[in-house]
Amino acid sequence: MGASMVQINTRVPAELKEQGDLALARAGYTPAQAVRALWEYAVVHIHEPQAIRNVLQEESAEPEDPTAVESNPFTEWKTAAHAALCERMGISMSAGSSNIPFDELKELAYLERSERLGL
């Protein structure tokens, strides 16, 4: 028997929801996927409240080096989770694909999706 499911409801300003949905869609996530990922991260870091705070707190300043890769435990966790999911689904990652910067991969995925939708 599968795990029991619950529904989470919250109120947010309409403009925040609209802009957030757009940002999540551009990143390839639905709101439900984003919430699920955040909850999974919290469970993984249940004994590390500062790690959770670091993910949820807004950055107060831009990084000094815009080309520097941000060291974020959530980003590291997402990368590992993505690799595990691809492996479980039988999706092979091409050799050298890990050397492509995230922003470039995101742009390629966005262009591919736009082409599929005829945009």
Order of alpha helices (4+ residues) and beta strands (2+ residues): alpha-alpha-alpha-alpha-alpha
